[in-house]
Amino acid sequence: METRAARTTGWVLIETLRNYGVDTVFGIPGTHNLEFYRPLTALGVHPVTTRHEQGAGYAADGWSLQTGKPGVVITTSGPGLLNALSAAGTAYCESRPMILLSPGPARGREFADVGTLHETKDQLGAASAIVEWGRRVQSAEEAVQAVHDAFALFATGRPRPVYIEVPLDLLEEETELPAESLAARAPAAATAP
């Protein structure tokens, strides 16, 4: 679905989710995650906003339980992600598919401890302790591959939540990935994180 000439990593990640049939996401728009929200209307994805990320996580888990589709949660970095992890823990225990998307520190700024907004010591480590796998992507190609791997897990393995962290600078970076790389794939074994 080619919708504009220049798209960001956040855009192509959401477009790939849409190609897998994701039509609803849960979360709270915030300063750092706007590139996840920007393409939603153009791509026909309905955002359900909540007052707290924990509520977004449980709404996504309930969505998965009722529809059989993966629940998708978009959080802000740091505390926003941490608030949603209790719902991911429930989804993990109950073997329900969920994708948590969050921005992370800009590339090269991990563990910088400089007091940036929503700075957390190791949000990838925190999420990885609760979900089936967590991945901090380093390129638009890796972000799209993480979505493909999540759906491969949901189709061929035990469906459990996954976490995809996109560095803030990468989330906003423009990419020219071809539409065919964003297309849903037939289930195959997932790439190891």
Backbone torsions as a table, in degrees:
resi	resn	phi	psi	omega
1	MET	NA	92.6	-179.5
2	GLU	-80.2	114.6	-173.4
3	THR	-114.1	-20.6	175.4
4	ARG	-162.9	161.4	-174.8
5	ALA	-65.8	-52.0	-177.6
6	ALA	-107.0	122.8	179.5
7	ARG	-122.7	151.2	178.8
8	THR	-90.3	169.9	174.8
9	THR	-59.6	-41.0	176.8
10	GLY	-58.1	-41.2	180.0
11	TRP	-63.1	-51.0	-175.7
12	VAL	-68.0	-29.5	176.1
13	LEU	-65.3	-47.1	178.2
14	ILE	-65.1	-39.2	178.6
15	GLU	-62.6	-38.3	177.3
16	THR	-65.3	-43.3	175.4
17	LEU	-57.5	-44.0	-180.0
18	ARG	-61.1	-39.0	179.6
19	ASN	-64.7	-20.8	174.7
20	TYR	-91.1	5.2	176.8
21	GLY	96.5	5.0	177.2
22	VAL	-69.7	120.2	179.8
23	ASP	-122.4	1.1	-179.4
24	THR	-144.7	136.1	175.0
25	VAL	-131.3	157.7	-176.8
26	PHE	-123.9	142.0	177.3
27	GLY	160.9	-165.1	179.3
28	ILE	-132.2	119.0	175.8
29	PRO	-63.5	137.4	179.3
30	GLY	-146.2	173.3	-175.8
31	THR	-48.1	-45.7	-172.9
32	HIS	-87.5	-16.8	-173.7
33	ASN	-108.5	13.2	-175.0
34	LEU	-61.6	-28.9	178.6
35	GLU	-68.8	-18.4	170.8
36	PHE	-75.9	-34.7	-176.5
37	TYR	-83.0	-30.8	-173.8
38	ARG	-52.4	-43.1	-176.3
39	PRO	-86.0	-4.7	-170.1
40	LEU	-55.5	-52.2	-177.6
41	THR	-62.1	-45.9	-179.2
42	ALA	-61.6	-31.1	-178.0
43	LEU	-94.6	0.3	177.8
44	GLY	75.6	28.3	178.5
45	VAL	-103.8	127.7	-177.0
46	HIS	-88.5	121.4	175.6
47	PRO	-88.2	130.8	172.7
48	VAL	-106.6	112.9	-178.5
49	THR	-95.8	145.2	-179.4
50	THR	-123.6	174.7	179.8
51	ARG	-91.5	-10.6	-177.5
52	HIS	-152.4	142.2	-178.1
53	GLU	-62.9	-30.7	176.9
54	GLN	-62.5	-40.3	176.0
55	GLY	-62.9	-38.8	177.6
56	ALA	-63.5	-42.2	179.1
57	GLY	-62.5	-46.4	-179.8
58	TYR	-70.1	-32.3	175.2
59	ALA	-64.4	-42.0	177.9
60	ALA	-64.9	-38.5	177.5
61	ASP	-65.7	-43.1	176.7
62	GLY	-62.9	-38.5	176.5
63	TRP	-59.4	-46.1	179.5
64	SER	-62.6	-43.2	-179.9
65	LEU	-61.5	-41.2	-175.6
66	GLN	-83.3	-31.5	-174.7
67	THR	-104.0	-21.5	-173.7
68	GLY	81.6	-4.0	178.3
69	LYS	-90.1	155.8	174.9
70	PRO	-63.3	136.2	171.2
71	GLY	-82.5	136.5	-179.5
72	VAL	-116.3	126.5	-179.4
73	VAL	-117.0	128.7	175.0
74	ILE	-110.5	119.5	179.7
75	THR	-117.6	167.9	166.5
76	THR	-81.8	173.6	179.8
77	SER	-74.9	168.5	174.4
78	GLY	63.0	-120.9	-175.4
79	PRO	-58.1	-32.9	178.1
80	GLY	-60.0	-47.5	176.9
81	LEU	-62.9	-47.2	-177.2
82	LEU	-59.0	-36.2	177.9
83	ASN	-64.4	-32.5	-178.0
84	ALA	-82.1	-14.3	-173.9
85	LEU	-68.3	-24.9	177.4
86	SER	-64.9	-38.1	176.4
87	ALA	-67.1	-37.3	176.8
88	ALA	-63.7	-36.3	176.5
89	GLY	-62.6	-39.8	176.6
90	THR	-64.7	-46.2	179.6
91	ALA	-61.3	-37.3	178.3
92	TYR	-62.7	-49.9	-178.8
93	CYS	-62.5	-32.6	-176.8
94	GLU	-95.8	2.4	179.4
95	SER	56.7	53.5	176.4
96	ARG	-114.2	142.1	-179.1
97	PRO	-74.7	133.0	178.2
98	MET	-151.0	142.8	173.9
99	ILE	-120.4	122.6	173.8
100	LEU	-102.2	126.3	177.8
101	LEU	-114.6	132.1	178.6
102	SER	-149.9	143.3	169.3
103	PRO	-73.1	155.7	175.8
104	GLY	-128.8	-179.7	178.1
105	PRO	-56.9	149.9	177.5
106	ALA	-56.9	152.7	179.1
107	ARG	-56.5	134.2	-178.6
108	GLY	85.2	-4.2	-178.8
109	ARG	-110.9	6.3	178.8
110	GLU	-60.2	137.8	177.5
111	PHE	58.9	24.5	-177.2
112	ALA	-71.6	-25.7	178.4
113	ASP	51.9	53.9	-178.8
114	VAL	-113.7	5.1	175.8
115	GLY	82.0	29.6	177.5
116	THR	-70.5	160.2	-179.9
117	LEU	-56.0	129.8	178.0
118	HIS	62.1	23.8	-179.9
119	GLU	-61.8	131.1	177.1
120	THR	-129.1	144.5	-174.6
121	LYS	-55.5	-50.4	-177.4
122	ASP	-156.5	78.5	-176.4
123	GLN	-69.7	-30.3	175.4
124	LEU	-63.2	-44.3	178.2
125	GLY	-62.7	-41.1	179.4
126	ALA	-63.0	-46.8	-179.2
127	ALA	-67.5	-42.1	-177.1
128	SER	-62.0	-25.8	178.6
129	ALA	-71.7	-14.2	-173.9
130	ILE	-115.2	-31.5	-174.7
131	VAL	-98.2	172.0	178.4
132	GLU	-62.8	-46.9	171.8
133	TRP	-152.6	149.9	175.3
134	GLY	-122.9	145.9	-177.1
135	ARG	-143.6	130.4	171.5
136	ARG	-100.4	111.0	-175.4
137	VAL	-83.0	154.4	-177.4
138	GLN	-119.2	1.4	179.5
139	SER	-157.5	164.8	176.0
140	ALA	-61.4	-37.9	178.5
141	GLU	-61.0	-43.0	178.6
142	GLU	-66.8	-35.0	178.3
143	ALA	-63.5	-46.2	178.6
144	VAL	-64.9	-41.9	178.9
145	GLN	-62.1	-37.0	178.2
146	ALA	-61.5	-39.0	176.6
147	VAL	-65.0	-46.1	177.4
148	HIS	-57.9	-42.8	-179.7
149	ASP	-66.1	-36.4	177.6
150	ALA	-61.7	-46.4	-179.1
151	PHE	-70.2	-29.9	173.8
152	ALA	-64.9	-42.6	176.8
153	LEU	-60.5	-46.5	-177.3
154	PHE	-62.8	-32.5	-176.4
155	ALA	-88.1	-28.3	-171.6
156	THR	-120.2	-13.2	-178.8
157	GLY	-121.2	-166.0	175.2
158	ARG	-76.7	119.1	-174.3
159	PRO	-71.3	109.5	179.7
160	ARG	-134.5	163.4	-176.9
161	PRO	-65.7	151.4	174.0
162	VAL	-129.0	159.1	-179.7
163	TYR	-125.1	129.0	176.9
164	ILE	-120.2	117.4	178.7
165	GLU	-105.5	128.0	179.6
166	VAL	-115.9	116.5	177.7
167	PRO	-52.4	140.0	-174.0
168	LEU	-54.1	-43.6	-179.5
169	ASP	-66.4	-33.8	178.1
170	LEU	-72.7	-38.4	-179.5
171	LEU	-55.2	-37.8	-177.1
172	GLU	-93.1	-3.5	-176.2
173	GLU	-76.3	134.3	178.1
174	GLU	-74.7	147.7	-178.9
175	THR	-140.0	155.2	178.4
176	GLU	-116.0	33.1	179.8
177	LEU	-58.1	135.8	179.3
178	PRO	-70.8	150.5	-177.6
179	ALA	-56.6	-35.4	-177.3
180	GLU	-64.7	-26.7	178.5
181	SER	-73.9	-15.5	-179.3
182	LEU	-95.8	-6.7	-176.6
183	ALA	-68.6	145.3	175.9
184	ALA	-60.5	144.7	-179.3
185	ARG	-112.5	154.2	173.2
186	ALA	-65.4	147.1	-178.8
187	PRO	-55.1	133.6	175.6
188	ALA	-148.0	169.1	179.9
189	ALA	-61.7	138.5	-178.7
190	ALA	-75.3	150.4	173.4
191	THR	-73.0	136.6	178.8
192	ALA	-63.3	139.9	179.8
193	PRO	-65.4	NA	NA
